[in-house]
Structure formats: structure tokens, C-alpha cells
Amino acid sequence: MYLDSEKKKELFEKYGKSTTDTGSPESQIALFTFRIAHLTEHLKKNRKDFGTARSLKMLVGKRRRLLDYLIKVDISRYRAIIKELGIRR
């Protein structure tokens, strides 16, 4: 599997406050970004996989909503996570 528990802990430790910090917006955005990258690669090989295309669009929307929330709450945290992950608006 592309995303096992060790990889999740690694992401949460790097972008969250600790390995068990699964609820902070930064850690969730990092996890969604990793999953989006994986699904994008899958869709490059399998263009007609419409179920995956739909789930990718939903995941991008979830990440966008979290980023919008982070802008409202703390713009400096938003700028830091955008810069660290390399997400463009």
C-alpha cells in the first residue's frame, strides 16, 4: 500500500505537532497533498478511471476548504504550510 501507518506518522511528525497530532489543519493538509500526488500519478496512467478522478476532485476540495479555514484563523500558518508543501493557489 502506498500510505501505511509509518508514512502517516512521518507526515504528522513533520507537519503536525507530534506523531499523534492528526487533527491539526497542517497535518491534514500534508496528508491530503500526499494522497493527491499519488492519485494524480495514477490518473496519468489510467485516464479512464472516472471513480478515481471523482475522488481526486473531492480530495482537492477538502484540502481547499482546510486551506481557506487556515487563512481565516492564522494567515502566517497558512503561508508557512503553502511554502513548505509547494502548493500554488
MOVENQUI-V234374 format. One record per helix or strand of 3 or more residues. SS is the DSSP state (hx for helix, st for strand). FROM is the first residue (numbers start at 1). LEN is the number of residues. If there is no record, write none. Layout:
BEGIN
SS&FROM&LEN  SS&FROM&LEN
END
This chain:
BEGIN
hx&5&11  hx&25&21  hx&50&24  hx&75&11
END
